[in-house]
Amino acid sequence: MIKPLVKTSLLFFVLLIAVSVSAQEKFEVIHHFKPFKVDAGLGYARPQGMGAKAGALMYIEPKLNLVDKLSIGIRGEATAMARGAFNASDFEAKGEAGLSFSALGTADYYFTNRIVRPYIGAGAGVYRLISVEGTSNGGGTITIPTETKFGGMIRAGVEIWHIRLGAEYNLIGKSGIIANNYFGLKIGIVFGGGLKQEYANPDY
């Protein structure tokens, strides 16, 4: 069953596209930006849960500038971190570090058409979670197998020329007793997609 927060992010994702396209079609038909771009970068990944250990992430995200203030894309991301921990009734199991992968459809809404562009966004798709083996405080082990889960993502940040800074929260839920949600801080480069030549001047 999809968790309420995932449903919320998916609804936000759909509404973001619908409202932005409607507003752009009604009030602005000029396309100031080149149609295609690719975001790529690295970041910090912090999983949810007691005893979880932070790690690193890397991502790539091809995008289409659908209209001036809306882009849609596909985010591919890999994370390396110790996912979650569980502590209840004097039992504790800590997962070891492992890789996870995700592929999400995304949408970003930009608040300006200038060089500095704050944005909000959301996405939904699949997360491939690699198996986790944890050690309990009693000396036993517990293994969570590899699985694929549906999840969502919400984010906000800013693009400054071709530099992108952002914060994201990924909503995946749990695998048994292991928490999968994680927070990401990212810095990346935007290839392509800049202002068209006629708008790329300091006064625009």
Secondary structure, DSSP 8 states (H G I E B T S, - for coil): ---HHHHHHHHHHHHHHHHHHHHHHHH-----B-SEEEEEEEEEEEE-STT-EEEEEEEEEEEEEEETTEEEEEEEEEEEEE--EEEETTEEEEE-EEEEEEEEEEEEEES-SSSEEEEEEEEEEEEEE--EEEEETTS-EEEE--EEEEEEEEEEEEEETTEEEEEEEEE--EETTEE--EEEEEEEEEEE--B-GGG-STT-
